Amino acid sequence: MKSLINSFFNYKSIFISIILTFSLAETVGQLNQVYKVNTSSAEQYFKIADLLQADIEPKSSDWLALFNSSVYEMMIAGNAIDTSELKSVMKKIFKPSTIQFSLKDLTPIEKHHLNYLKNETQLKSYINFLKSNNTIDSVKSLLYYYLPKKYQVDEIFPILHYCNYGTSEATGFGGIVINDLFLSYKIDSYKMGLLTAHEAFHSIVSMGFQQSLKKDIDFKYSEFNLLFFLQNISEEGIADLIDKPMLLHKNSPLYNETKALVENDETLSITYIKKIDSLLKSALINVNSLNEYKSFAQLANIYGQNGGHIPGRFMGLLIKEGGMLENHISYVQNPISFFLCYNTSAKKSGGKYPVLSKESETYLLKLQDKYLIKED
């Protein structure tokens, strides 16, 4: 499930300020809507697909309507979608006069669009279902257990966008969720709102993290890269509690993919937690030791995997098993809380799992005091 592996990993940090500005403005403009569900990109995609299937060449205005939709506009800006490639792929898959391909020769992106062709009737019905049923309440029923009361308000519930992502992905941050329609359809057919609840957690908590930062921070400073990395681990650690247990049931449509995803979680996570402990101890002694890591991505690749899912997922489970989940949820936007709650739980394991050193705890608290607004 690539949504939980990448989640805009490559350009999230580059475009976060643009997207945050966009999404906040959109949220304010839609506060009074009962359902914050936007399927316009998916609907326009199928309008073009229908034209191609009728062997009618879409007009430039048809393509522009798709590319100028809010979701595609962001994804194009972030180089997640190449408009020329998208046109070519859709023509290859949907246009009868050009359908002369062997399934084994198709690229992963082409196979993904083929799923839209094969499931077109079901996906169109699903679009209508999303708009006419209690989509938001289904998401809230899965999500709100993992959020404090201050975040359980309609004003900050994200706008839910559905589109052809180009692959089975979804992401959430800065007041929005972007779901691949086909992936969402598969998961919602099993448990309504499950994929969206995971991504909505990211959307809401990432905004909370942004708002909890002190003013006049140098975001280019290596120490902030570390804090942002810890935040990613923290978010993934709790978000995975929402959907992974259900997706690991044998009747889950993503059972095999999820089982493969979590394989060796414990072993890998123990290794990374020990490495993070060494990193934090070094930073306490000399904060300039962090300067060798030039970017957030470099930290994420050396001290974790899959954008923070490893070791976050393992740490989140241990926090829950150690009875510390409720404590962390009260400060869920604060990554330092996540690591300290993990440490409390790890200490209860009797040496089975790695405990962060006193030096690391001291540095984490210094990091918190330096960058985060103190909460009552």
C-alpha positions in Angstrom: 0.0 0.0 0.0 2.2 2.8 -1.3 0.1 5.5 0.3 1.4 4.5 3.7 5.0 4.1 2.3 5.5 7.4 0.5 2.7 9.9 1.3 4.2 12.7 -0.7 7.5 11.9 0.9 9.6 13.4 -1.8 8.1 16.9 -2.0 5.9 17.2 1.1 8.4 19.5 2.9 8.9 21.6 -0.3 5.3 22.4 -0.9 3.9 22.2 2.7 3.6 26.0 3.0 1.9 26.3 -0.4 -0.5 23.5 0.4 -1.2 24.7 4.0 -2.1 28.2 2.7 -4.4 26.7 0.0 -6.1 24.2 2.3 -6.7 26.6 5.1 -8.4 29.0 2.7 -10.5 26.2 1.3 -11.5 25.0 4.8 -12.6 28.5 5.8 -14.8 28.7 2.7 -16.5 25.4 3.4 -17.1 25.5 7.1 -20.9 25.2 6.8 -20.8 22.1 4.5 -22.1 19.0 6.2 -19.9 16.8 3.9 -16.5 18.0 3.0 -16.3 15.6 0.1 -14.8 16.7 -3.3 -15.0 14.2 -6.1 -14.7 16.7 -8.9 -11.3 15.4 -10.2 -12.6 11.8 -10.3 -15.7 12.9 -12.1 -13.8 14.9 -14.7 -11.4 12.0 -15.2 -14.3 9.8 -16.1 -15.8 12.4 -18.4 -12.6 12.3 -20.4 -12.5 8.4 -20.2 -16.0 8.3 -21.6 -15.1 10.5 -24.5 -12.0 8.3 -25.3 -14.1 5.1 -25.1 -16.4 6.6 -27.6 -13.4 7.3 -29.8 -13.9 11.1 -29.4 -10.8 13.2 -28.9 -11.2 15.3 -25.7 -11.0 19.1 -26.2 -8.3 21.1 -24.6 -10.9 22.5 -22.3 -11.7 19.0 -21.1 -8.1 18.4 -20.1 -7.8 21.8 -18.6 -10.8 21.1 -16.4 -9.0 18.1 -15.0 -5.5 19.7 -14.7 -6.9 22.9 -13.2 -8.8 21.1 -10.5 -7.4 21.9 -7.0 -5.9 18.4 -6.4 -4.3 18.0 -9.8 -3.0 21.6 -9.7 -1.1 20.8 -6.5 0.1 17.4 -7.7 1.3 18.9 -11.0 3.2 21.6 -9.1 4.8 19.0 -7.0 5.9 16.9 -10.0 3.7 14.0 -8.9 1.8 14.1 -12.3 3.1 14.7 -15.8 0.3 16.0 -17.9 1.7 14.7 -21.2 2.2 11.3 -19.7 -1.3 11.2 -18.2 -2.9 12.1 -21.6 -0.9 9.4 -23.3 -1.7 6.7 -20.7 -5.4 7.5 -20.7 -5.6 7.3 -24.5 -3.7 4.0 -24.5 -6.0 2.5 -21.9 -9.4 3.9 -22.8 -9.4 4.6 -26.6 -10.6 1.6 -28.6 -8.6 2.4 -31.6 -5.4 2.3 -29.7 -6.0 -0.6 -27.4 -3.4 -3.0 -28.7 -1.4 -4.0 -25.6 -0.4 -7.0 -23.7 -1.1 -6.9 -19.9 2.4 -8.1 -19.1 3.9 -5.1 -21.1 2.0 -2.4 -19.2 3.7 -0.2 -16.7 2.5 0.0 -13.1 0.8 3.4 -13.9 -0.9 2.0 -17.0 -2.1 -1.0 -15.0 -3.5 1.3 -12.4 -5.5 3.2 -15.0 -6.7 -0.2 -16.4 -8.3 -0.8 -13.0 -10.3 2.3 -13.6 -11.5 1.0 -16.9 -12.3 -2.5 -15.6 -14.2 -1.1 -12.5 -15.7 2.0 -14.1 -19.3 1.2 -13.3 -18.5 0.4 -9.6 -16.3 3.5 -9.3 -19.0 5.8 -10.7 -21.5 4.3 -8.2 -18.9 4.8 -5.4 -18.6 8.5 -6.3 -22.3 8.9 -5.9 -22.2 6.9 -2.7 -19.5 9.2 -1.3 -21.5 12.3 -1.9 -24.9 11.0 -0.7 -24.0 9.0 2.3 -22.6 9.6 5.8 -18.9 9.5 4.7 -17.7 12.0 7.2 -19.4 10.3 10.2 -17.8 7.0 9.1 -14.4 8.6 9.2 -15.0 10.3 12.5 -16.1 7.0 14.2 -12.6 5.6 13.4 -10.6 8.8 13.8 -11.8 10.6 16.9 -10.6 8.0 19.4 -7.1 9.1 18.5 -7.6 12.8 18.8 -8.0 15.1 21.8 -11.3 17.0 22.1 -9.8 20.2 20.8 -9.3 18.5 17.4 -12.7 16.9 17.3 -14.3 19.9 15.6 -15.9 20.3 12.2 -13.9 23.5 11.5 -10.6 21.6 11.2 -12.0 18.4 9.7 -10.2 18.1 6.3 -11.5 18.4 2.8 -11.6 14.9 1.3 -10.5 14.8 -2.3 -10.9 11.8 -4.5 -9.0 11.4 -7.8 -6.9 9.0 -9.9 -3.6 9.4 -8.1 -1.8 7.5 -10.8 -1.0 4.7 -8.3 -2.6 3.2 -5.1 -1.7 6.1 -2.8 -3.3 8.5 -0.4 -2.0 11.3 1.7 -3.2 13.8 4.3 -1.7 17.1 5.6 -2.5 20.8 6.1 -6.3 20.5 6.1 -6.7 18.1 3.1 -6.9 14.4 2.3 -6.1 13.1 -1.2 -7.3 9.6 -1.8 -6.8 7.5 -4.9 -10.4 6.6 -5.8 -9.7 3.0 -6.7 -7.7 2.3 -3.5 -10.3 4.1 -1.4 -13.1 2.1 -3.1 -11.4 -1.2 -2.2 -10.8 -0.3 1.4 -14.2 1.4 1.9 -15.9 -1.8 0.5 -14.3 -3.6 3.5 -14.5 -0.9 6.2 -16.0 2.5 5.3 -13.8 5.4 6.1 -10.7 3.4 7.1 -8.2 4.8 4.6 -9.5 8.3 5.0 -9.3 8.1 8.9 -5.6 7.3 8.7 -5.0 10.2 6.3 -7.3 12.6 8.1 -5.2 12.0 11.3 -2.2 13.2 9.4 -4.1 16.2 8.1 -5.3 17.4 11.4 -2.2 16.6 13.5 0.2 18.1 11.0 -1.8 21.4 11.2 -1.7 21.1 15.0 2.1 20.6 14.9 2.5 23.7 12.6 0.4 25.8 15.0 2.4 24.6 18.0 5.7 25.8 16.7 7.2 29.0 18.2 7.5 32.0 15.9 10.7 33.0 14.0 12.0 29.5 13.6 14.8 28.9 11.0 13.2 26.0 9.1 16.5 25.4 7.3 18.4 24.7 10.6 19.5 21.1 10.9 17.9 20.8 14.4 14.5 21.6 12.9 15.0 18.8 10.3 15.4 16.5 13.3 12.2 17.7 15.0 10.3 17.3 11.7 11.6 13.8 11.3 10.5 13.0 14.9 7.1 14.4 14.1 6.8 12.1 11.1 7.6 9.1 13.2 5.1 10.2 15.8 2.3 10.8 13.3 2.8 7.5 11.5 3.0 5.6 14.8 -0.5 6.7 15.8 -2.1 6.8 12.4 -1.1 3.1 11.8 -3.0 2.2 14.9 -6.2 3.3 13.1 -6.0 1.1 10.1 -3.2 -1.6 10.3 -5.0 -3.9 12.8 -8.1 -4.1 10.5 -6.1 -4.4 7.3 -4.2 -7.4 8.9 -7.5 -9.4 9.1 -7.5 -12.2 6.6 -10.6 -10.9 4.9 -9.0 -7.5 4.3 -8.6 -6.6 0.6 -5.0 -5.6 1.4 -4.1 -8.4 3.7 -1.1 -9.6 1.7 0.2 -6.1 1.1 -0.2 -5.1 4.7 1.3 -8.3 6.0 4.4 -7.8 3.8 4.5 -4.1 4.9 4.8 -5.0 8.6 7.1 -7.9 8.2 10.2 -7.5 10.4 8.8 -4.4 12.0 10.0 -5.3 15.5 13.6 -6.2 14.4 14.0 -3.2 12.2 12.5 -0.8 14.7 14.7 -1.9 17.5 17.7 -1.2 15.4 16.5 2.2 14.4 15.5 3.2 17.9 19.0 2.4 19.1 20.4 4.5 16.3 18.0 7.4 17.1 19.1 7.2 20.8 22.8 7.6 19.7 21.8 10.5 17.4 20.0 12.3 20.3 22.9 11.8 22.7 25.3 13.2 20.2 23.1 16.2 19.7 23.0 16.9 23.4 26.8 16.9 23.6 27.2 19.0 20.4 24.1 20.2 18.4 26.4 20.9 15.4 26.8 17.1 15.0 23.4 17.3 13.2 24.9 19.5 10.5 26.1 16.4 8.6 22.5 15.7 7.8 21.7 18.1 5.1 18.0 17.4 4.8 15.0 15.8 6.4 15.1 13.1 3.8 18.7 12.1 4.7 17.7 11.7 8.4 14.6 9.7 7.4 16.6 7.4 5.2 19.3 6.7 7.8 17.2 6.5 11.0 14.0 5.0 9.7 12.1 3.5 6.7 9.0 4.4 4.8 8.8 8.0 5.8 8.7 7.2 9.5 6.4 4.1 9.6 9.4 2.2 10.8 10.0 2.6 13.7 6.9 4.7 14.3 4.4 1.8 13.9 6.2 -0.4 16.4 6.6 2.5 18.9 2.9 3.3 18.6 1.9 -0.2 19.4 4.2 -0.3 22.4 2.7 3.0 23.6 -0.8 1.4 23.4 0.3 -1.8 25.1 2.1 0.1 27.8 -1.1 2.0 28.7 0.4 5.4 27.6 -1.8 6.0 24.5 -4.3 8.2 26.4 -1.4 10.3 27.8 0.0 10.9 24.3 -3.3 11.7 22.7 -3.7 14.7 25.0 -0.6 16.1 23.3 -0.8 14.2 20.0 0.6 17.1 17.9 3.8 17.0 20.0 6.4 14.5 18.8 8.4 14.8 22.1 5.3 13.4 23.9 5.3 10.4 21.6 9.0 9.6 22.3 8.6 10.1 26.1 5.5 7.9 26.2 7.3 5.3 24.2 10.1 5.4 26.7 7.8 4.9 29.7 6.2 1.9 27.9 9.6 0.5 27.0 10.8 0.6 30.6 7.9 -1.6 31.5 9.1 -4.3 29.1 11.9 -5.4 31.4 14.7 -4.9 28.9 12.9 -6.6 26.0 12.7 -3.3 24.1 15.3 -0.5 23.8 14.9 2.4 26.2 16.1 5.9 25.3 19.0 7.1 27.5 18.6 9.8 30.1 20.8 12.0 27.8 18.3 11.5 25.0 15.4 12.4 27.2 17.2 15.5 28.3 17.8 16.5 24.7 14.2 15.8 23.7 13.0 18.2 26.4 15.5 20.8 25.3 14.2 20.5 21.8 10.6 20.8 23.0 11.4 24.0 25.0 13.2 25.5 22.1 10.7 24.9 19.3 7.3 24.2 20.8 4.8 26.5 22.5 4.3 25.3 26.1 0.9 23.8 26.8 -1.0 24.1 30.0 
